């Protein structure tokens, strides 16, 4: 009975407030109807704005309508050149107390040699992973062999690009490293050649490589690129950082020339932006994207794509919608202007062969006339010791980009990743703090 009385009471209360709710709803409907009637139509408003913008353009350009990019950036102040969050980052590559010294864990008669693959920065990642792989196997590492046969055809050895003595001494507490395989019985030890799968984990090395190493005593891993898993024990990850950001130091000739280039950029202005621009024909073909170059571009890139038999056919529109297409030079310029950098900014561009040449670069140069590269700020005579070697030229670009106030990239390649990680890891040592921008889709596991 009590429940029925409560239900009856609620029913009568609802009947009393229903007319009030109906009246309020009706009033709101009438109000919305009046507002929609009195407000100008969206089409008229858009046409008015469009007419106004055209009128301004016609007045300023003598009757020719055009889209104009302002010469000055939209923002000003120190925030363009400094990072407010830099104080929250600090280096953390030191080994923990539980990470034993190399002399305690290295086994006799275990020698690991590797042959790298790719360009300078891809080989750099291979060298970094090789040190960690040697540590996993408790083996002595032989100074890695650099790739001298692939597309780049650079005959440089490890000691011609990196300071080999520094490399060995800096890592002496982590991994024992020797320059060449030892001699036994009057002959140099011949390594057993094999290859491990990509992203090979610690267990993978212990199951695949260690048994061979125990039997043969010397193993050489070929085409050593991305052959170690991303996720490793924390101390092994820290070892990766020590190798990449501290142990791999360029030789004195490369460092000296790199410092000259940096000094010349500094003389041109207080700050400079370094842009790593990847827009080579093979890279564009591999991306599967379309860049607005018409039928000629489609034919050119299609011909290059046929070199890769296993390359899947992608949807160019879908790739661009997902932000996976590298920006064109013009798009990079527009993004920088939108970020607030004006036409007076000095830009150093590190790039290979740009598809379309000067015609492709023209819009970027128009936006930023203070446009430089190592070829424009150094003489042919100065670059002669390096110009025949792609890796040494890439090393010069690496130094100038590393020392820039702002680093910008239109790709997620090896150099961009290494420099981003390096600037995070070494931010504590730079004053003032440094900025970098990734003008593309950044993978979550970067």
N, C-alpha and C positions, 0 to 999 in steps of 0.2 A: 504493500500500500504506500509506504514512504517513497519508494522509487517512482510509482505512478504519479504521486503528487509533485515530485521534482520535475518529471518530464512535462506535466501539464503547466507548471510555472514557467519553464524555459520556453515552451511553445507560445504562451501569451506574450512573453517579453519580445520574442522574435517578431510576432505579428505587429507589435507596437513600433519597432524600429525599422521595419521593411519600407514604409512610406518615406522615411527620412533618407535611407540609402538610395532609393529610386530617384528622389528629388536631386540629390547631390550628383548622381551619375548623369542625369539629364542635363544639369547645368554645365557639367564638364564637357559633354558632347557638343552642346551649343557653343561653348567657348572655343573649342578646337575648330569647329566649322567656321566661326567668324575669323579666327586667325589664319586659316588656310585660304579664305576668300580674300582677305586684305593683304597677305604677304605676296611679294612678287614671285613669279614663276622661276624655278631653277634655271630653265632654259634661257629666259630673258636675262637673268643675272649673269650666267656664264657668258652669254653673248656680249653683255655690257663690258665685263671684265676683258674679254678677248678683244673687243673693239678698242678699249682703252689701251691695252698693251700694244696692239698694232699701231695705234695712233702715235704712241710714244716712239715706237721703233721707226715709223715712217717719218716723224718729225726730225729725229736725230740722224737718220740714214738717207735722207733725200728721197723718200718715197718707197724705199725698199724695206720690207719687213724682215727682221732677223732676230734670232735668239742671241742675246748678249750675256756673256759671263762676266761678272764684275771683276775688275783687276785686283781689288783688295779682298782679303778674307773677311768672313762674317764675324770673327771674334778676334780679340787681341789680348795680350797679357802673357805672363809667364806660363800659364797652363798649356800653351801651344808647344812649348819646348820642354816642359817638366812634367813628371808624373807625381800626382799627389799621393799615390798609393805605394811609391817606391820604399818608403820607410818601413812598410810591413813585410818586405822581402829580405832575406839574408841567406848567405851561403850555408849549406849543410852537407858538404861532401866529405867531411872528415869521417874516418872509420870509427866504429864503436869499439869499446874495450874488448868485446868478445871476438872481434875480427883478428885472427891470428896473423903473425908476421909470415912473410913468404918462406923464410928459411925453416920455419917449423912445419910447413905443410907441403912444400915442394918435394916430389919424389925423384930419385935419380933414374936416369934412363927413360924419362918421359919428355919427349920434345914435340911441341906443336908448332907447325908452320902454316901460314895461310896465304892465299893469293887473292887479293882484293879485286873488285870489279866496279866499272863505271867511272864517273868523273871524280874530281877532287873530293867533294863533300860526301858523295856516296862511299868513296874509299875511306874517308875519315870515320864514318859510322862503322864500317867493317873493321877498321883497326881497333876502335873502341870495344867492339864486341869480341874481338879476338883476345884482348887482354882478359876480359871477363871469362871467356871460354877456357883459357889456360888456367885461370884460378879455379874454375869448377872441376877441371881434370887434374888439379895439383901438378901441372906440368910446367916445364920451362918453355917460354915463348921465344921463337925466333923472330927477329925484326921482320915485319910483313913485307911481302913483295907487292909492288904497286902494279896496276893494270897498264900494260904497255901495248896491248894489241887491239883494244876495242875501238869504237868510233873516234875517240879523241886522239889515238895514236901518239901518246906522250911517252917519251923514253925516259922520263925522270925516275930516279930511284928514291926510296924513302929518305935517305940522307941528303938528297938535293932539294927536298921540300921541307922536311921537318928536322929539327935539331935532335939527332939520334942519341947523342950522349946525354942530353937533358931528359929525353924520353926514358932511357934505361935507368938513370939515377933517380929520377922523381918517383918512379914506380917500384923501386927496389924493395920496399917494405911490403908491397902487395903481390907482385909477381916477379919471378926471376926472368930476365930477358937477356938473350945473347944475340950477337950480330949474324952469326952463321952457325949452321949445324956442326957439331964436333966431328973430328976424325977418329975412326976406330980401325985398327989394323992397317994404318997407312992410307985409308980411304975415307972420304967424307960420307957420313951416314946418309943413306938414301931413304927418303920418307915414303910411306905408303900413301898413295893419292886416293882421296875419297871426297864425297860431298854430303853434307847434311841437309835435311829439309829446312825450308824457311820457318822462322819463328820456333826454332828448336828449343825446348825447355831444358832445365838442369837435368831432369831425369832422362830426357832424350839424349843428351851428351853422354851421360853415364851409361846408358844402355847401348848406344850406337858406336860411340867413339872410344870410350875407355877400354873395352875388350880388345879392340884393334891396337890401341896404344900399348897395352900390356904385352901384346904378342910381338908387335913390330918395333916398338920403342920410339918410332918417329912417324908422325902422321902429318900430311899436308891437306888442308881443306881448301878446295878450289871454289872459284866464283863466290867468294865470301861476302855476300851482301844480304842483310836482313836475315842472317842465319841464327839469330838468337832471339828468344821470346822477349816481348816487351815487359811482361810482369815477372819480376825476379825478387829474391830476398832483398830486403832494404840495404844491407851492406854491399851487395853486388850492384845495386842501382847507384849507390854512392861511389863505388869504384868506377862505374861508367862516367860519372861526372868528373872524377879526378883525371881520368884519361882525356876526355874530350875538352874540358875547359882549362886544364892545367898542364898536363904532360905533353900534349901535342902543340909544340911551339915551333913556329916557322924558323927557317935558317936566317942567319944575319943578313945576307944580301936581300932576301925577300922583305924582312922586317924593315931594313933601312929604306928601301924604295917605297914601301907602304907608308912609312912615317913621312917621307917627302910629299907624297900625294895628299896625306891628311893635312900637313902643314900648309900646302898650297890652297886647299879648300878653306882652311881657317882664315887665311889672309884675304879671301874674297868676301867674307862676312863673319859675323859673330857666331852664327849657327848655320848648319846645312842639313839637308835631308838626303839620305842615301836610299835610292830606289833599286831594289833587285827586280828587274823586269825580265820575265820569261815570256818570250813571244816568238820563239824559234819555230820554223815550219814543222819539224817533227813533233815538237811538244803540242802544237795546236792540233795536229792530226791525231795524236794519241788521246787528247782530251775528248774527242768526239763532238766538239762544239762547233757552232757556226758563228762567224764574226762579221757578217755583213759585207763580204767582199765579192758577192755576186757569183756568177757561174764559174769564173776563173778560179776563185778560191775553192769552190766545191771540187773542181777537177784536180787542182794541185794537191789538196789535202787527201782526196780519195786515192790518188796515186801513191802517196806516202803511206797511207793506212794499209795498203796491200802488202807492205813489207812484213807486217805482223800477222801471221796466219791465225794466231789464236785470239786476236783482238776482237772483242765482241762489238756488235753494232749498237750504238746508243742513240737515244732520241735527243737531238740537239736542244729542242725547246724545253724538254723536261730537265735536262742537265742545267740549263740556264735558270729555270724557275727555282731549282734547288740550290742555286748559288755555287755550282761546281765548275763554272767556266771561268778561266783566268780573265781578268779585266783587260781590255785593250789599252794601249798607251793613252788614248784620249779619255777613256773612262777613269783611269787612274788620276789624270790631271783634274777632272771634274770632281772626283771624290776628295782630293787634297784641297781644292778650292772650297768645297762645302765644309771641310773640317776647319777651315779658317786660315789657310796659308795663301798669302797674296802673291802677286806676280814678281815681287822683289826677292822672293826666297831663292836661295841657291840649292840646286839639286845635282847630286852625283848619281849617275845611272850606271849600274853594273848589269850588263846584258850580253848575250851572244848575238848571233845573227837575227835581226828582227824581220819577220815576214812582212814584205811590202817596203822595207827599207825606209828611206827618208820620208816618203809619202805617209807611211803609218805613224812615224814619229812627229810629223809636222804639227798636229793639233796639240800635243803635249808641249812642244817647244813654244808654241804660240801662247799657251797659258803660263808657262814658266821659261822665259827667255834665258835665264841664268842656268843653262843646261850644260853639264860637264860629264866627261868620262876620263878614264886614265889616258886615253889617246889624245885628249884635248888639253890636258894639264901637264903632260910629260912629253919630252922629245922622243923621236924615234931612236936616237942614240941611247937614251936612258932606258928605254924599254927593250932594246935589242937583246940583252941577256935572258929575257923572259918571253919574248914574243913568239918564239918557235915552240913554246911549251904551254899547252892549254892549262895545265894544273897550276903552273907558276903564275900565269896571268889571273887565274881564278883566285889564287891566294892574295894577290894585290887587291882585288875587289873586296875580298873578305875583310881585309884589314881596314879599308876605308869605310866599309859598311859598319864594321864593329865599333869604330870610333865616332860615328855620326851622332848628332843630337837626336835625330829621329830616323828610325829605320822603317821603310815601307816595302811591302812585297805584294805582288799580284798572284802568288802561287804558294802552294804548301810543299815545295820541294825540300831537298836535304839542307841546302844553305839557309833557307828561311827558318827551318826548324832548329838547326844548330845555333844560329845567331839569336833566335828568340830565347832558347834555353840558356845560352851563354849570358845574355843580358839580364835574365832573371837571376842566374846563379851569381853573377859578378856585380849586380846592381849596387851592392854595399860599397864597392870600391870606386864607383863613379860619382863625381860631383861636378855639376848638378846632375840629378837623376835623368834618365834617358827614356824616350818614348819609342814605341814601335806599333805599327798598324798592320794587321792582316786584312787586305782588301779582297777577301774571298771567303768561302765556307771553310771553317776550321774544324777538322775532325775532333771528336770528343777525346780521343786517346792521345792527342798531341802532348 
